[in-house]
């Protein structure tokens, strides 16, 4: 598995750092799922599941990400989050920890019915296969940056969940 490599271990550590900040900002508890699961965390408040979370990290600043014009994620990730949202009847979010400026951006990906609600386009493109390199040609999703919200390093904002 990709998470059992040196680069994967760094990514897992960044994910854990981001998860702690996300949960503090949203006043919830994160339950980490196994590495083989299709999402990273269940977010729980007052013993109730309030959201599903996928957490990514990128060695970028927000300004560098803005230069790309969108955020790339596999389309399957959006579909997996939507299916889980429908199954558990709660919204799903994609969080991205921007390690160089320590901000966390996020998008609501799917509502509690499983409807994908993030503004995105899809295209079959060749991209890096995993954190460890190689390439893969697959359907990717390009998320509009205008639709993301920010949990800043110093002033967290609460997400309505």
Buried (B, 14 or more C-beta within 10 A) or exposed (E): EBBEEEEBEBBBEBBBBBBEBBBEBBEBBBBBBEEEEBBBBBBBBEEEBBBBBBBBBBEBBBEEBEEEEBBBBBBEBBBBBBBBBBEBEBBBBBBBBBBEEBBBBBBBBBBBEBEBBBBBEEEEEEEEBBBBEEEEEEEBBBBBBEBBEBBBEEEBEEBEB
